């Protein structure tokens, strides 16, 4: 370092900065008189690439001879650092049978030398591959990307490769520094191997009628990785199982096919069954592998062993038709079972297990059924129109089977249509007609449409009434204007489509009313008036008349007796009195007679007869429903007898009307004479 002031003055030099008075200390120093700058020890560029120093020039008395001078010192790089991989061991995976150019992984290295120089320009390469085989991998020299160069990666041959990777600076020139690393490449499994049968054909044996039994295990070979979807298999029955007798599944532990019989086989029908079995993996096969067969096949021959078996009831339900009203003892074909050994029913015996209504008996040898009662479809047939009978078929060794005989009773037109109504009311003139409905319990083929008509047996009915069709099961009965109010008995004939007919006598009440219920109520009341109660009321009225006459006679007889009258009579007039409320069973009359109460419960009649002379003497007979009638005194003018019926009104019977004046004129002269005799005597 040299200052311009050194030409005129004595100048002394000094420096400061990193490497002088800052770390690293004393790396540089300057001669005080000459300004020469020295480095005291080696400098590592990778540690300190630049030193920023400041140089000073000053006079002997300490004045600055010049401005401070910045003095940067840049350390020049040397290729003293080897390139280093980021990892000592790399681990990568690649799928077997991958296409060429498939990326396996990327390796990377660093160099501490100065960037963007030849010292840090790196090149990658593969030094070694283990196991040694044709080159399967390559690495990009600049990027370090490892790729496949062949599709011959086969996990089943080699499942792991080891590569020694090299990186060299100086752009890969021979004098460049080198670094190495290890790369482990694992080949993963793909489904590039199809499962195969160890044999092309297999044999199995099974007894007839056996089911849910294992008959064969089929081993499989697959080179793919065990216990993966590429190794596990699925079996399929391709041919021969159209009737569903067999089922094949996979044993998850051994990867074997397990062939089972799930539906019984019949030796007489199939003595041998040929099956074609296919197998494939759970995972789909790898693509672009022409040597792989998608599905392997094998043949399985199943031999059925014969057994001496019992009879067969096939089909389980058999049907038979029986016409209703068939004569008892008629024979009809019944249930038929057969022996599978000879394909016929010879030697079988039949029994009836269940016959809910006891309709039939079964011939033990032929199995034919015989009717034991006359069957009426309209009465006997259940809702589903089938009557089920359980039949047992037995062979000579006692083995048996059961079947169902479904009996269908065929309809016969044995029922004429019937009119539902018995009695109808028509209110005239509000109602001009009534509808007549008919039903037929036979089948529809023997039923509607119905034909209604009025027989010609009664010209009067034909003149006053007419029938018109409403629909297939109803007709309209109408009256003529001149029909009178009364109850009619009208014969109506109804016939079904097959000609079965019946005549019904329909009671029709043509009534003057606004509602049919009013007409019925009036009819009931009229019946009561003309009934037995009216006759009984008349008889009681006659009895009452005789009672009144008897009372009069007794009164006259009593008047002739010598009785003394009290002295305090008012103006010689007779005052008649009686004790109020003498009791329930006795009534004292004004004439001195006692009236008894008669009870006759057994005859349903209870009556009380009194003099009834209080205020004129009205007497009443009351008829009460249930048979208890009471004859008791009432108040009124004269002897007024009333018959009261609780069943439909009452009838009044007026017998022996006597006014008070008549009674007074009869008794007064006699009482007066007796009174005079008493006073004079």
C-alpha positions, 0 to 999 in steps of 0.5 A: 500500500502506498499513499501519495503523501509519502512524496512529501512526508514520512508516512506510516501504514496500518490496517484493520478488519477481519483477519487483523483485529477480528477473527481470524486474528493476525491472519494479515499484517502490514509493514509500517514503513513500506506498506507491504501486506503479508498473509501469515498462514493458509486460508480456506476459501470454503471458510473465508472467501473474502476479507474486507480490510481498511488501510490507513496512512498517517504522519509521525505526529499522528495526522492522517496523511490520506483518506482510509483505503478499503482493501478487499481481499478475495480468496481464490478457490482450489479444487480441494473438496470431493463431491458428496452424496446427500445420503450414504444409502438410497432406498427405492422401489420399482414395480416389476415388469415396468416399462423402460424409462420408468423413474426409479428415484433421484440421487443428489450430491454437493460440492463445497468448492466455488459454485459455477466453476469446474470445481463444482460441475458434477457428473453422475454414473453407475459404477456397479450393479448387483446382482450382475445382469444385463443393464436394467438401470441408468442414471442421468449424468446431470440430474441424477435421475435413475430410470429403467432401461428394460422391461425384464424386471421380474420380482420372481427372479430378482427382487432386490438390486444394489447400485454403486453410484459415482459422482465426479466434479470437473464435469466428470473429467478423469482428474476430477474428484470423486464421491460414491453412494449405495442405492438399494432398489426393491422390485415390488410384485405385480400380478404378472403370474397367473395361477395354474392347476397342478393337474388338468383333470381331477376326480371326486366321489359323492353318495347320492342324496348327500349335501353340504359335504366337501368332495375335493380340494384343488391346489393352485400354484402362483409365483406372485407374492404370497398372501397378497391379492396377486396370489390369492385366487377365486374359483368359478364353475364354468360348466356342469353346474346348471342345476346348482348342485355344487359350490366351490370356494377358496381356503384363505390359508392354503389358497386351495379350491374347496368343491362341495355338494350343496344340493343332493344328487340322484344316482338314477338321474345323474351317475356322473357329472362333469365340471369345468373349473376356472381360476384367476387372481383377486387382483387384475392381471398386469397389462402388456404381458402377452405371456400371461393367460388370464384364466386357467381351466381344469376338468373335474369328474364327479362320480355319484354312488348309488344308495338304496333309498326310500320312496319319493313324493314328487311333486310334493303337492299334487292336485285332484278335482272332485265335483260337488254332490258326488255320491259317497263311495266314489273313487278318484285318483289320489296321490302317486309316489314312486320308488326311484330304484325302479321308477314306479310305484309298485309295492308302495302303500299309502296312508292318510296322515291329515284330513281335517274334515274327514272327507275321504279315505285312501286305498292303501294299495293304489292310493286312490281316494274314496269320498266318505261324505257328500261334499257341498262346495258352498258349505265345505270349501275353504277360502282358497278353494283348496282342501289339503290332505297329507298322504304318507307313502311307505315302501316294503322296508318301512321308508317313507315320504309325505306329500300333499293332495290338494282337492278342488271341489268343482261347482255344480249349479245346485243352488237357485238365486235367492232374494235377500228381503223377506218384508219391505215397506213402500211409502205411497206416494213418496216412494214409487218402488223398491229394489229387490236383490238376489244372490247365488252361492254357486260359482259365477258361471252358474250365477248372474245375470239373474232374470226376475219375473212375476208369475201369472198365478195372481192376476190381481198382483200382475195388474197392480205390480210390475218388475223392471231390471236394474242390473245383473243382480237386482230388479225394481218392484213398482206399484200402479197408481190404483194400488190400495194401502195394504200388505201384499204377498207378491210371488217373485221368480228369479232365475240364474243364467243356467236356468236354475230358478226359485220363487219367493213370496215377498211381503210388501206393505204399501203404506201411507207414510213418509218413512217406512219406520212410521208404517211399521209403528202404526201396524204394531199399535193396531195389532195391540188394540185388536188383541187379547187385552181389548177382550180382557178389558171388555170382560173387566168392564162387565165385572165392574158393572156387576160390582156397582149393582152389588154395592147398590143392593147392599146399600138398600139392605143396610138402610132398612136396619134400625140405626140411630143417627146423631142428635146434632144433625144439621137441619135433619140432613144426613151427613155422610163421612168416612175416615181418610186413608183407611189403609192399603188393603181395606176401604170403608165405604159410605154405606158401611161395607168393607172392600177387599183387595184381591191379588192373584199373582199366578194369573198375572192380574191384581185388582182392587175394588172399592165403593168409589163414592167420594164426590160422585164415585168414579171407578177406573180399571187400569191395565198394566203391562206385565199382567198386574191390573188394579181396580181402584176408586177415582174421582169424577162424575158418576161411575166412569170405568176406564180400561187402560192398556199399556201396549198400544193405547187404552179403551174407555168403557162407560157402563152404568153411568149414575149421576150424583142426583140419581144416587141421592134420589134413591137413598134420600127418602129411605135415610129420611124415614130412618131418621124420623123413626129415630127421633120419634122413637 
